[in-house]
Amino acid sequence: MMRVATVRPLDGFCLRVGFTDGTEQIIDVERYLRGPVFDEIRRDRSTFEAVAVDGKLGGVVWPNGADIDPDVLYGLHEPAWADHPDERDRASYEEHGVLGGHGDV
């Protein structure tokens, strides 16, 4: 299993992530910041910048407990919500600006 060794916040919602295999990636995590647990992280820059390595699970974590799996960050898996067709459709609609302010499809 891939694990995160280092993480550093960059501009926007990008993270510089170092993995235990020695590789490093710059990852725009904005698409993963979904749901109420990520609300404060999206709204408050200082909260986003408080990202840390989750020593227990090997991903990245924020002080409120929100986390992103290391395999998702590495690109080996999609997030769990992407396994649901409705959520994949919603993500696609959001990405293309089709959804209105109420989140209706």
Residue pairs with C-beta under 8 A, 6 or more apart in sequence:
1 58
1 70
1 71
2 19
2 20
2 21
2 58
2 70
2 71
2 74
2 76
3 19
3 20
3 58
3 59
3 70
4 17
4 18
4 19
4 20
4 53
4 54
4 58
4 59
4 60
4 70
4 73
5 18
5 19
5 20
5 53
6 16
6 17
6 18
6 24
6 53
7 15
7 16
7 17
7 18
7 51
7 52
7 53
7 60
8 15
8 16
9 15
9 16
9 48
9 49
9 51
10 16
10 26
12 28
12 30
13 28
13 29
13 30
13 33
13 42
13 48
14 26
14 27
14 28
14 29
15 26
15 27
15 29
15 51
15 60
15 73
16 24
16 25
16 26
17 24
17 25
17 26
17 27
17 60
17 73
18 24
19 25
19 70
19 74
20 58
25 73
25 74
27 73
29 68
29 73
31 91
31 95
32 38
32 68
32 72
32 79
33 41
33 42
34 79
34 81
34 91
35 81
37 64
37 65
37 66
38 66
40 47
40 64
41 47
41 48
41 62
41 64
41 66
42 48
47 62
47 63
47 64
48 62
50 62
50 63
51 60
51 61
51 62
52 60
52 61
52 62
53 60
53 61
54 60
54 61
54 67
57 67
57 69
57 70
58 70
59 67
59 68
59 69
59 70
59 72
59 73
60 67
60 68
60 70
60 73
61 67
68 79
69 77
69 79
71 77
72 78
72 79
81 87
81 91
82 88
82 91
89 105
90 99
90 103
90 105
93 99
93 105
98 105
99 105
